[in-house]
Amino acid sequence: MKRYCWLDMNTGKFSDSWSEEDHKKYLSDLDAEVWGKEHPEAKLIEYTCLTDPKFEFIRHMKLR
């Protein structure tokens, strides 16, 4: 199942993940494009975890 989250490139922090259904309901492609232009340090990530379908990024996770 596809999931989505934001990644702040300045801090390495992730947002909480959301589902593909929520993505379609709350965040259109245009909204993501506008948000991305206003926050160039943030990247919208689409992912699927192949080994653990219940895996989610949470806001407490951070890239090192």
mmCIF file of the N, C-alpha and C atoms, coordinates in Angstrom:
data_MODEL
# 
_entry.id   MODEL 
# 
loop_
_atom_site.group_PDB 
_atom_site.id 
_atom_site.type_symbol 
_atom_site.label_atom_id 
_atom_site.label_alt_id 
_atom_site.label_comp_id 
_atom_site.label_asym_id 
_atom_site.label_entity_id 
_atom_site.label_seq_id 
_atom_site.pdbx_PDB_ins_code 
_atom_site.Cartn_x 
_atom_site.Cartn_y 
_atom_site.Cartn_z 
_atom_site.occupancy 
_atom_site.B_iso_or_equiv 
_atom_site.pdbx_formal_charge 
_atom_site.auth_seq_id 
_atom_site.auth_comp_id 
_atom_site.auth_asym_id 
_atom_site.auth_atom_id 
_atom_site.pdbx_PDB_model_num 
ATOM 1   N N  . MET A 1 1  ? 0.831  -1.173 0.000  1.00 0.00 ? 1  MET A N  1 
ATOM 2   C CA . MET A 1 1  ? 0.000  0.000  0.000  1.00 0.00 ? 1  MET A CA 1 
ATOM 3   C C  . MET A 1 1  ? 0.885  1.248  0.000  1.00 0.00 ? 1  MET A C  1 
ATOM 4   N N  . LYS A 1 2  ? 0.588  2.181  -0.881 1.00 0.00 ? 2  LYS A N  1 
ATOM 5   C CA . LYS A 1 2  ? 1.358  3.417  -0.945 1.00 0.00 ? 2  LYS A CA 1 
ATOM 6   C C  . LYS A 1 2  ? 1.055  4.286  0.262  1.00 0.00 ? 2  LYS A C  1 
ATOM 7   N N  . ARG A 1 3  ? 2.114  4.960  0.747  1.00 0.00 ? 3  ARG A N  1 
ATOM 8   C CA . ARG A 1 3  ? 1.989  5.910  1.854  1.00 0.00 ? 3  ARG A CA 1 
ATOM 9   C C  . ARG A 1 3  ? 2.757  7.170  1.456  1.00 0.00 ? 3  ARG A C  1 
ATOM 10  N N  . TYR A 1 4  ? 2.496  8.241  2.164  1.00 0.00 ? 4  TYR A N  1 
ATOM 11  C CA . TYR A 1 4  ? 3.115  9.536  1.876  1.00 0.00 ? 4  TYR A CA 1 
ATOM 12  C C  . TYR A 1 4  ? 3.587  10.176 3.161  1.00 0.00 ? 4  TYR A C  1 
ATOM 13  N N  . CYS A 1 5  ? 4.623  11.004 3.059  1.00 0.00 ? 5  CYS A N  1 
ATOM 14  C CA . CYS A 1 5  ? 5.067  11.815 4.179  1.00 0.00 ? 5  CYS A CA 1 
ATOM 15  C C  . CYS A 1 5  ? 5.908  12.964 3.614  1.00 0.00 ? 5  CYS A C  1 
ATOM 16  N N  . TRP A 1 6  ? 6.102  13.982 4.442  1.00 0.00 ? 6  TRP A N  1 
ATOM 17  C CA . TRP A 1 6  ? 6.997  15.080 4.086  1.00 0.00 ? 6  TRP A CA 1 
ATOM 18  C C  . TRP A 1 6  ? 8.338  14.822 4.748  1.00 0.00 ? 6  TRP A C  1 
ATOM 19  N N  . LEU A 1 7  ? 9.412  15.196 4.074  1.00 0.00 ? 7  LEU A N  1 
ATOM 20  C CA . LEU A 1 7  ? 10.764 15.135 4.628  1.00 0.00 ? 7  LEU A CA 1 
ATOM 21  C C  . LEU A 1 7  ? 11.353 16.532 4.555  1.00 0.00 ? 7  LEU A C  1 
ATOM 22  N N  . ASP A 1 8  ? 11.708 17.088 5.707  1.00 0.00 ? 8  ASP A N  1 
ATOM 23  C CA . ASP A 1 8  ? 12.349 18.402 5.772  1.00 0.00 ? 8  ASP A CA 1 
ATOM 24  C C  . ASP A 1 8  ? 13.845 18.189 5.544  1.00 0.00 ? 8  ASP A C  1 
ATOM 25  N N  . MET A 1 9  ? 14.351 18.655 4.430  1.00 0.00 ? 9  MET A N  1 
ATOM 26  C CA . MET A 1 9  ? 15.754 18.427 4.062  1.00 0.00 ? 9  MET A CA 1 
ATOM 27  C C  . MET A 1 9  ? 16.722 19.186 4.962  1.00 0.00 ? 9  MET A C  1 
ATOM 28  N N  . ASN A 1 10 ? 16.270 20.257 5.602  1.00 0.00 ? 10 ASN A N  1 
ATOM 29  C CA . ASN A 1 10 ? 17.147 21.014 6.503  1.00 0.00 ? 10 ASN A CA 1 
ATOM 30  C C  . ASN A 1 10 ? 17.378 20.283 7.814  1.00 0.00 ? 10 ASN A C  1 
ATOM 31  N N  . THR A 1 11 ? 16.333 19.671 8.343  1.00 0.00 ? 11 THR A N  1 
ATOM 32  C CA . THR A 1 11 ? 16.433 19.025 9.647  1.00 0.00 ? 11 THR A CA 1 
ATOM 33  C C  . THR A 1 11 ? 16.539 17.514 9.569  1.00 0.00 ? 11 THR A C  1 
ATOM 34  N N  . GLY A 1 12 ? 16.150 16.929 8.413  1.00 0.00 ? 12 GLY A N  1 
ATOM 35  C CA . GLY A 1 12 ? 16.137 15.479 8.268  1.00 0.00 ? 12 GLY A CA 1 
ATOM 36  C C  . GLY A 1 12 ? 14.931 14.831 8.932  1.00 0.00 ? 12 GLY A C  1 
ATOM 37  N N  . LYS A 1 13 ? 13.959 15.641 9.372  1.00 0.00 ? 13 LYS A N  1 
ATOM 38  C CA . LYS A 1 13 ? 12.784 15.105 10.063 1.00 0.00 ? 13 LYS A CA 1 
ATOM 39  C C  . LYS A 1 13 ? 11.669 14.769 9.082  1.00 0.00 ? 13 LYS A C  1 
ATOM 40  N N  . PHE A 1 14 ? 10.955 13.705 9.406  1.00 0.00 ? 14 PHE A N  1 
ATOM 41  C CA . PHE A 1 14 ? 9.792  13.272 8.634  1.00 0.00 ? 14 PHE A CA 1 
ATOM 42  C C  . PHE A 1 14 ? 8.523  13.765 9.304  1.00 0.00 ? 14 PHE A C  1 
ATOM 43  N N  . SER A 1 15 ? 7.462  13.916 8.508  1.00 0.00 ? 15 SER A N  1 
ATOM 44  C CA . SER A 1 15 ? 6.135  14.127 9.071  1.00 0.00 ? 15 SER A CA 1 
ATOM 45  C C  . SER A 1 15 ? 5.536  12.767 9.378  1.00 0.00 ? 15 SER A C  1 
ATOM 46  N N  . ASP A 1 16 ? 4.364  12.741 9.987  1.00 0.00 ? 16 ASP A N  1 
ATOM 47  C CA . ASP A 1 16 ? 3.623  11.493 10.098 1.00 0.00 ? 16 ASP A CA 1 
ATOM 48  C C  . ASP A 1 16 ? 3.192  11.075 8.695  1.00 0.00 ? 16 ASP A C  1 
ATOM 49  N N  . SER A 1 17 ? 3.085  9.794  8.468  1.00 0.00 ? 17 SER A N  1 
ATOM 50  C CA . SER A 1 17 ? 2.660  9.262  7.170  1.00 0.00 ? 17 SER A CA 1 
ATOM 51  C C  . SER A 1 17 ? 1.143  9.300  7.049  1.00 0.00 ? 17 SER A C  1 
ATOM 52  N N  . TRP A 1 18 ? 0.682  9.266  5.801  1.00 0.00 ? 18 TRP A N  1 
ATOM 53  C CA . TRP A 1 18 ? -0.748 9.133  5.553  1.00 0.00 ? 18 TRP A CA 1 
ATOM 54  C C  . TRP A 1 18 ? -0.953 8.214  4.368  1.00 0.00 ? 18 TRP A C  1 
ATOM 55  N N  . SER A 1 19 ? -2.171 7.709  4.248  1.00 0.00 ? 19 SER A N  1 
ATOM 56  C CA . SER A 1 19 ? -2.483 6.707  3.234  1.00 0.00 ? 19 SER A CA 1 
ATOM 57  C C  . SER A 1 19 ? -2.762 7.336  1.872  1.00 0.00 ? 19 SER A C  1 
ATOM 58  N N  . GLU A 1 20 ? -2.815 6.484  0.866  1.00 0.00 ? 20 GLU A N  1 
ATOM 59  C CA . GLU A 1 20 ? -3.123 6.945  -0.488 1.00 0.00 ? 20 GLU A CA 1 
ATOM 60  C C  . GLU A 1 20 ? -4.543 7.516  -0.541 1.00 0.00 ? 20 GLU A C  1 
ATOM 61  N N  . GLU A 1 21 ? -5.463 6.902  0.195  1.00 0.00 ? 21 GLU A N  1 
ATOM 62  C CA . GLU A 1 21 ? -6.841 7.399  0.243  1.00 0.00 ? 21 GLU A CA 1 
ATOM 63  C C  . GLU A 1 21 ? -6.876 8.808  0.864  1.00 0.00 ? 21 GLU A C  1 
ATOM 64  N N  . ASP A 1 22 ? -6.146 8.999  1.961  1.00 0.00 ? 22 ASP A N  1 
ATOM 65  C CA . ASP A 1 22 ? -6.092 10.321 2.586  1.00 0.00 ? 22 ASP A CA 1 
ATOM 66  C C  . ASP A 1 22 ? -5.410 11.329 1.671  1.00 0.00 ? 22 ASP A C  1 
ATOM 67  N N  . HIS A 1 23 ? -4.399 10.877 0.928  1.00 0.00 ? 23 HIS A N  1 
ATOM 68  C CA . HIS A 1 23 ? -3.690 11.761 0.008  1.00 0.00 ? 23 HIS A CA 1 
ATOM 69  C C  . HIS A 1 23 ? -4.655 12.313 -1.036 1.00 0.00 ? 23 HIS A C  1 
ATOM 70  N N  . LYS A 1 24 ? -5.462 11.448 -1.600 1.00 0.00 ? 24 LYS A N  1 
ATOM 71  C CA . LYS A 1 24 ? -6.422 11.881 -2.622 1.00 0.00 ? 24 LYS A CA 1 
ATOM 72  C C  . LYS A 1 24 ? -7.477 12.805 -2.026 1.00 0.00 ? 24 LYS A C  1 
ATOM 73  N N  . LYS A 1 25 ? -7.842 12.546 -0.784 1.00 0.00 ? 25 LYS A N  1 
ATOM 74  C CA . LYS A 1 25 ? -8.891 13.312 -0.139 1.00 0.00 ? 25 LYS A CA 1 
ATOM 75  C C  . LYS A 1 25 ? -8.400 14.699 0.302  1.00 0.00 ? 25 LYS A C  1 
ATOM 76  N N  . TYR A 1 26 ? -7.182 14.773 0.837  1.00 0.00 ? 26 TYR A N  1 
ATOM 77  C CA . TYR A 1 26 ? -6.735 16.004 1.478  1.00 0.00 ? 26 TYR A CA 1 
ATOM 78  C C  . TYR A 1 26 ? -5.620 16.759 0.771  1.00 0.00 ? 26 TYR A C  1 
ATOM 79  N N  . LEU A 1 27 ? -4.898 16.099 -0.116 1.00 0.00 ? 27 LEU A N  1 
ATOM 80  C CA . LEU A 1 27 ? -3.746 16.760 -0.721 1.00 0.00 ? 27 LEU A CA 1 
ATOM 81  C C  . LEU A 1 27 ? -3.711 16.447 -2.208 1.00 0.00 ? 27 LEU A C  1 
ATOM 82  N N  . SER A 1 28 ? -4.201 17.364 -3.001 1.00 0.00 ? 28 SER A N  1 
ATOM 83  C CA . SER A 1 28 ? -4.153 17.165 -4.444 1.00 0.00 ? 28 SER A CA 1 
ATOM 84  C C  . SER A 1 28 ? -2.734 17.393 -4.937 1.00 0.00 ? 28 SER A C  1 
ATOM 85  N N  . ASP A 1 29 ? -2.457 16.989 -6.150 1.00 0.00 ? 29 ASP A N  1 
ATOM 86  C CA . ASP A 1 29 ? -1.130 17.208 -6.727 1.00 0.00 ? 29 ASP A CA 1 
ATOM 87  C C  . ASP A 1 29 ? -0.804 18.697 -6.787 1.00 0.00 ? 29 ASP A C  1 
ATOM 88  N N  . LEU A 1 30 ? -1.803 19.525 -7.074 1.00 0.00 ? 30 LEU A N  1 
ATOM 89  C CA . LEU A 1 30 ? -1.586 20.964 -7.125 1.00 0.00 ? 30 LEU A CA 1 
ATOM 90  C C  . LEU A 1 30 ? -1.214 21.506 -5.750 1.00 0.00 ? 30 LEU A C  1 
ATOM 91  N N  . ASP A 1 31 ? -1.909 21.064 -4.703 1.00 0.00 ? 31 ASP A N  1 
ATOM 92  C CA . ASP A 1 31 ? -1.587 21.494 -3.345 1.00 0.00 ? 31 ASP A CA 1 
ATOM 93  C C  . ASP A 1 31 ? -0.147 21.129 -3.001 1.00 0.00 ? 31 ASP A C  1 
ATOM 94  N N  . ALA A 1 32 ? 0.265  19.926 -3.370 1.00 0.00 ? 32 ALA A N  1 
ATOM 95  C CA . ALA A 1 32 ? 1.626  19.481 -3.081 1.00 0.00 ? 32 ALA A CA 1 
ATOM 96  C C  . ALA A 1 32 ? 2.637  20.333 -3.835 1.00 0.00 ? 32 ALA A C  1 
ATOM 97  N N  . GLU A 1 33 ? 2.319  20.679 -5.080 1.00 0.00 ? 33 GLU A N  1 
ATOM 98  C CA . GLU A 1 33 ? 3.223  21.510 -5.874 1.00 0.00 ? 33 GLU A CA 1 
ATOM 99  C C  . GLU A 1 33 ? 3.359  22.896 -5.259 1.00 0.00 ? 33 GLU A C  1 
ATOM 100 N N  . VAL A 1 34 ? 2.243  23.502 -4.869 1.00 0.00 ? 34 VAL A N  1 
ATOM 101 C CA . VAL A 1 34 ? 2.268  24.830 -4.255 1.00 0.00 ? 34 VAL A CA 1 
ATOM 102 C C  . VAL A 1 34 ? 3.009  24.774 -2.930 1.00 0.00 ? 34 VAL A C  1 
ATOM 103 N N  . TRP A 1 35 ? 2.689  23.777 -2.092 1.00 0.00 ? 35 TRP A N  1 
ATOM 104 C CA . TRP A 1 35 ? 3.337  23.655 -0.790 1.00 0.00 ? 35 TRP A CA 1 
ATOM 105 C C  . TRP A 1 35 ? 4.842  23.467 -0.975 1.00 0.00 ? 35 TRP A C  1 
ATOM 106 N N  . GLY A 1 36 ? 5.212  22.653 -1.964 1.00 0.00 ? 36 GLY A N  1 
ATOM 107 C CA . GLY A 1 36 ? 6.635  22.415 -2.222 1.00 0.00 ? 36 GLY A CA 1 
ATOM 108 C C  . GLY A 1 36 ? 7.370  23.671 -2.664 1.00 0.00 ? 36 GLY A C  1 
ATOM 109 N N  . LYS A 1 37 ? 6.705  24.533 -3.426 1.00 0.00 ? 37 LYS A N  1 
ATOM 110 C CA . LYS A 1 37 ? 7.341  25.785 -3.854 1.00 0.00 ? 37 LYS A CA 1 
ATOM 111 C C  . LYS A 1 37 ? 7.493  26.748 -2.685 1.00 0.00 ? 37 LYS A C  1 
ATOM 112 N N  . GLU A 1 38 ? 6.526  26.748 -1.779 1.00 0.00 ? 38 GLU A N  1 
ATOM 113 C CA . GLU A 1 38 ? 6.590  27.627 -0.613 1.00 0.00 ? 38 GLU A CA 1 
ATOM 114 C C  . GLU A 1 38 ? 7.562  27.113 0.444  1.00 0.00 ? 38 GLU A C  1 
ATOM 115 N N  . HIS A 1 39 ? 7.832  25.826 0.438  1.00 0.00 ? 39 HIS A N  1 
ATOM 116 C CA . HIS A 1 39 ? 8.737  25.188 1.399  1.00 0.00 ? 39 HIS A CA 1 
ATOM 117 C C  . HIS A 1 39 ? 9.736  24.324 0.627  1.00 0.00 ? 39 HIS A C  1 
ATOM 118 N N  . PRO A 1 40 ? 10.677 24.954 -0.069 1.00 0.00 ? 40 PRO A N  1 
ATOM 119 C CA . PRO A 1 40 ? 11.578 24.165 -0.923 1.00 0.00 ? 40 PRO A CA 1 
ATOM 120 C C  . PRO A 1 40 ? 12.448 23.179 -0.148 1.00 0.00 ? 40 PRO A C  1 
ATOM 121 N N  . GLU A 1 41 ? 12.559 23.359 1.154  1.00 0.00 ? 41 GLU A N  1 
ATOM 122 C CA . GLU A 1 41 ? 13.345 22.430 1.954  1.00 0.00 ? 41 GLU A CA 1 
ATOM 123 C C  . GLU A 1 41 ? 12.592 21.135 2.241  1.00 0.00 ? 41 GLU A C  1 
ATOM 124 N N  . ALA A 1 42 ? 11.285 21.127 1.970  1.00 0.00 ? 42 ALA A N  1 
ATOM 125 C CA . ALA A 1 42 ? 10.465 19.937 2.239  1.00 0.00 ? 42 ALA A CA 1 
ATOM 126 C C  . ALA A 1 42 ? 10.213 19.170 0.943  1.00 0.00 ? 42 ALA A C  1 
ATOM 127 N N  . LYS A 1 43 ? 10.304 17.880 1.030  1.00 0.00 ? 43 LYS A N  1 
ATOM 128 C CA . LYS A 1 43 ? 10.070 17.012 -0.122 1.00 0.00 ? 43 LYS A CA 1 
ATOM 129 C C  . LYS A 1 43 ? 8.934  16.054 0.210  1.00 0.00 ? 43 LYS A C  1 
ATOM 130 N N  . LEU A 1 44 ? 8.007  15.916 -0.730 1.00 0.00 ? 44 LEU A N  1 
ATOM 131 C CA . LEU A 1 44 ? 6.901  14.979 -0.562 1.00 0.00 ? 44 LEU A CA 1 
ATOM 132 C C  . LEU A 1 44 ? 7.386  13.598 -0.983 1.00 0.00 ? 44 LEU A C  1 
ATOM 133 N N  . ILE A 1 45 ? 7.307  12.651 -0.071 1.00 0.00 ? 45 ILE A N  1 
ATOM 134 C CA . ILE A 1 45 ? 7.807  11.300 -0.310 1.00 0.00 ? 45 ILE A CA 1 
ATOM 135 C C  . ILE A 1 45 ? 6.621  10.353 -0.489 1.00 0.00 ? 45 ILE A C  1 
ATOM 136 N N  . GLU A 1 46 ? 6.652  9.556  -1.548 1.00 0.00 ? 46 GLU A N  1 
ATOM 137 C CA . GLU A 1 46 ? 5.694  8.472  -1.753 1.00 0.00 ? 46 GLU A CA 1 
ATOM 138 C C  . GLU A 1 46 ? 6.480  7.184  -1.569 1.00 0.00 ? 46 GLU A C  1 
ATOM 139 N N  . TYR A 1 47 ? 5.982  6.293  -0.717 1.00 0.00 ? 47 TYR A N  1 
ATOM 140 C CA . TYR A 1 47 ? 6.750  5.078  -0.469 1.00 0.00 ? 47 TYR A CA 1 
ATOM 141 C C  . TYR A 1 47 ? 5.841  3.872  -0.263 1.00 0.00 ? 47 TYR A C  1 
ATOM 142 N N  . THR A 1 48 ? 6.444  2.715  -0.434 1.00 0.00 ? 48 THR A N  1 
ATOM 143 C CA . THR A 1 48 ? 5.853  1.426  -0.118 1.00 0.00 ? 48 THR A CA 1 
ATOM 144 C C  . THR A 1 48 ? 6.943  0.614  0.569  1.00 0.00 ? 48 THR A C  1 
ATOM 145 N N  . CYS A 1 49 ? 6.656  0.092  1.728  1.00 0.00 ? 49 CYS A N  1 
ATOM 146 C CA . CYS A 1 49 ? 7.623  -0.764 2.415  1.00 0.00 ? 49 CYS A CA 1 
ATOM 147 C C  . CYS A 1 49 ? 7.324  -2.210 2.021  1.00 0.00 ? 49 CYS A C  1 
ATOM 148 N N  . LEU A 1 50 ? 8.208  -2.804 1.261  1.00 0.00 ? 50 LEU A N  1 
ATOM 149 C CA . LEU A 1 50 ? 7.968  -4.142 0.716  1.00 0.00 ? 50 LEU A CA 1 
ATOM 150 C C  . LEU A 1 50 ? 8.064  -5.247 1.752  1.00 0.00 ? 50 LEU A C  1 
ATOM 151 N N  . THR A 1 51 ? 8.832  -5.029 2.804  1.00 0.00 ? 51 THR A N  1 
ATOM 152 C CA . THR A 1 51 ? 9.009  -6.088 3.800  1.00 0.00 ? 51 THR A CA 1 
ATOM 153 C C  . THR A 1 51 ? 8.101  -5.943 5.013  1.00 0.00 ? 51 THR A C  1 
ATOM 154 N N  . ASP A 1 52 ? 7.440  -4.785 5.163  1.00 0.00 ? 52 ASP A N  1 
ATOM 155 C CA . ASP A 1 52 ? 6.548  -4.568 6.309  1.00 0.00 ? 52 ASP A CA 1 
ATOM 156 C C  . ASP A 1 52 ? 5.421  -3.630 5.891  1.00 0.00 ? 52 ASP A C  1 
ATOM 157 N N  . PRO A 1 53 ? 4.280  -4.174 5.474  1.00 0.00 ? 53 PRO A N  1 
ATOM 158 C CA . PRO A 1 53 ? 3.193  -3.336 4.977  1.00 0.00 ? 53 PRO A CA 1 
ATOM 159 C C  . PRO A 1 53 ? 2.608  -2.391 6.034  1.00 0.00 ? 53 PRO A C  1 
ATOM 160 N N  . LYS A 1 54 ? 2.914  -2.607 7.300  1.00 0.00 ? 54 LYS A N  1 
ATOM 161 C CA . LYS A 1 54 ? 2.406  -1.725 8.357  1.00 0.00 ? 54 LYS A CA 1 
ATOM 162 C C  . LYS A 1 54 ? 3.384  -0.611 8.721  1.00 0.00 ? 54 LYS A C  1 
ATOM 163 N N  . PHE A 1 55 ? 4.551  -0.581 8.074  1.00 0.00 ? 55 PHE A N  1 
ATOM 164 C CA . PHE A 1 55 ? 5.560  0.435  8.396  1.00 0.00 ? 55 PHE A CA 1 
ATOM 165 C C  . PHE A 1 55 ? 5.057  1.830  8.041  1.00 0.00 ? 55 PHE A C  1 
ATOM 166 N N  . GLU A 1 56 ? 5.327  2.791  8.929  1.00 0.00 ? 56 GLU A N  1 
ATOM 167 C CA . GLU A 1 56 ? 5.002  4.189  8.679  1.00 0.00 ? 56 GLU A CA 1 
ATOM 168 C C  . GLU A 1 56 ? 6.131  5.062  9.195  1.00 0.00 ? 56 GLU A C  1 
ATOM 169 N N  . PHE A 1 57 ? 6.408  6.144  8.487  1.00 0.00 ? 57 PHE A N  1 
ATOM 170 C CA . PHE A 1 57 ? 7.275  7.168  9.036  1.00 0.00 ? 57 PHE A CA 1 
ATOM 171 C C  . PHE A 1 57 ? 6.461  7.952  10.048 1.00 0.00 ? 57 PHE A C  1 
ATOM 172 N N  . ILE A 1 58 ? 7.096  8.372  11.126 1.00 0.00 ? 58 ILE A N  1 
ATOM 173 C CA . ILE A 1 58 ? 6.440  9.218  12.109 1.00 0.00 ? 58 ILE A CA 1 
ATOM 174 C C  . ILE A 1 58 ? 7.297  10.452 12.342 1.00 0.00 ? 58 ILE A C  1 
ATOM 175 N N  . ARG A 1 59 ? 6.681  11.481 12.878 1.00 0.00 ? 59 ARG A N  1 
ATOM 176 C CA . ARG A 1 59 ? 7.380  12.766 13.023 1.00 0.00 ? 59 ARG A CA 1 
ATOM 177 C C  . ARG A 1 59 ? 8.591  12.703 13.960 1.00 0.00 ? 59 ARG A C  1 
ATOM 178 N N  . HIS A 1 60 ? 8.707  11.615 14.724 1.00 0.00 ? 60 HIS A N  1 
ATOM 179 C CA . HIS A 1 60 ? 9.841  11.484 15.636 1.00 0.00 ? 60 HIS A CA 1 
ATOM 180 C C  . HIS A 1 60 ? 11.067 10.890 14.948 1.00 0.00 ? 60 HIS A C  1 
ATOM 181 N N  . MET A 1 61 ? 10.903 10.432 13.704 1.00 0.00 ? 61 MET A N  1 
ATOM 182 C CA . MET A 1 61 ? 12.025 9.855  12.952 1.00 0.00 ? 61 MET A CA 1 
ATOM 183 C C  . MET A 1 61 ? 12.838 10.971 12.304 1.00 0.00 ? 61 MET A C  1 
ATOM 184 N N  . LYS A 1 62 ? 14.129 10.705 12.187 1.00 0.00 ? 62 LYS A N  1 
ATOM 185 C CA . LYS A 1 62 ? 15.021 11.719 11.631 1.00 0.00 ? 62 LYS A CA 1 
ATOM 186 C C  . LYS A 1 62 ? 16.170 11.040 10.891 1.00 0.00 ? 62 LYS A C  1 
ATOM 187 N N  . LEU A 1 63 ? 16.539 11.581 9.737  1.00 0.00 ? 63 LEU A N  1 
ATOM 188 C CA . LEU A 1 63 ? 17.733 11.113 9.025  1.00 0.00 ? 63 LEU A CA 1 
ATOM 189 C C  . LEU A 1 63 ? 18.970 11.617 9.735  1.00 0.00 ? 63 LEU A C  1 
ATOM 190 N N  . ARG A 1 64 ? 19.982 10.821 9.771  1.00 0.00 ? 64 ARG A N  1 
ATOM 191 C CA . ARG A 1 64 ? 21.233 11.258 10.408 1.00 0.00 ? 64 ARG A CA 1 
ATOM 192 C C  . ARG A 1 64 ? 22.258 11.568 9.369  1.00 0.00 ? 64 ARG A C  1 
# 
